[in-house]
Amino acid sequence: MSKRAALYLRVSQDTQTTENQRRELIAVAERNGWEIVAEFCDEGISGAKGRDQRPAYDALLKAVARREIDLVASWAVDRLGRSLQDLVGFLNEINSKGVDLYLHQQALDTSTPSGRAMFGMLSVFADFEREMIRSRIMAGLARSNKKAGRPALPPIMVEKIQKTLAQGLSINATAKRLKVGVGTVHRIKVKMANAA
């Protein structure tokens, strides 16, 4: 029994055409004996847009959910989405319905053992990409928190430092006794001198 294939075509600019994508994918379908049962085409729509802003992409996923197709064929990975995470999310969604993916430019066909292995590697790289993004965000937050200044010293600790300094202990001895930074004690001593 031949596979029921759906073509997904997309161009970002209204001045571009999906005709070249369509012609190549039809030739691949003929070589593989796939029956093209549907075409979904988003024209003049960026791949960065979400499903809700890509009507043909949304219709394709609904056809997948209704199990009307066995395979989605697309010209290239960037026709489906802008990131590896988008692709892996799409693949997970269609694979959960028993639908395979063929990407012409990347020669990826998840109906083959090598295609399934490639999909497994893509998932690993998507996780890696997600972790890298998360690490950069966390590092950025840490940097901005550091720039925002040190957390305020509790008033009771400020009083202890002031009392210890007033007793004549040096900055270093006070810092050591109260287990605080020398710079902290120095700032408090300067404020005490200015207030006097």
C-alpha positions, 0 to 999 in steps of 0.5 A, spaced: 500 500 500 502 506 498 503 512 503 499 517 503 503 523 503 502 531 504 506 536 501 508 542 506 510 548 502 512 555 505 515 561 502 517 568 506 516 573 501 510 574 497 514 575 491 517 568 492 514 562 489 513 555 492 513 552 485 520 549 485 519 546 492 512 543 489 516 540 483 521 537 486 517 534 492 512 531 486 518 528 483 520 524 490 513 522 491 513 519 484 520 515 485 518 513 492 510 511 490 507 515 495 500 518 493 500 525 494 493 526 498 494 534 500 498 540 499 499 545 505 502 552 502 503 558 507 505 564 502 508 570 505 509 567 512 515 567 516 517 560 519 518 564 525 511 565 526 507 560 531 502 555 528 496 560 530 499 565 524 500 559 519 494 557 517 496 551 512 501 549 517 495 549 522 491 545 517 497 540 516 497 538 523 490 537 524 490 532 518 496 529 522 491 528 528 485 526 524 490 520 521 489 522 514 496 522 512 502 517 513 508 522 511 509 529 511 514 531 505 517 538 505 523 542 501 527 543 507 527 544 515 527 551 515 520 551 511 517 548 518 520 552 523 526 556 525 529 552 530 532 545 532 527 545 538 521 547 533 523 541 528 523 536 534 517 538 537 514 538 530 517 531 529 514 528 536 507 531 534 507 527 528 511 521 530 506 520 536 500 519 530 504 514 526 506 519 521 513 520 518 517 526 515 521 527 509 525 533 508 528 533 501 534 538 502 537 534 508 535 527 506 531 526 512 526 520 512 524 518 518 520 512 515 528 509 514 532 506 520 537 511 518 532 517 518 529 515 525 537 515 528 538 522 525 531 524 529 534 521 535 540 525 534 536 531 533 532 530 539 539 530 543 542 537 539 535 540 541 536 538 548 543 541 548 541 547 545 535 548 550 540 547 555 545 552 552 540 557 552 538 556 559 545 557 561 546 563 558 539 566 561 541 564 568 548 567 567 545 573 564 540 574 570 546 572 575 550 578 572 544 583 572 543 581 580 551 582 581 550 589 578 544 591 582 549 591 588 550 587 594 544 584 598 543 589 604 546 587 611 541 586 616 541 592 621 543 588 627 549 586 623 551 593 622 550 595 629 555 589 631 560 592 627 559 599 629 560 597 636 566 593 635 569 598 631 567 603 637 571 599 642 577 600 638 578 594 634 581 595 627 577 594 621 581 587 619 580 584 627 572 586 626 571 583 620 575 577 622 571 577 629 564 578 626 565 573 619 564 579 614 568 582 609 573 587 610 570 592 605 563 591 608 567 593 615 571 599 611 564 602 608 561 602 615 567 605 618 567 611 613 560 612 614 561 612 622 566 617 621 562 622 616 556 622 621 561 624 627 
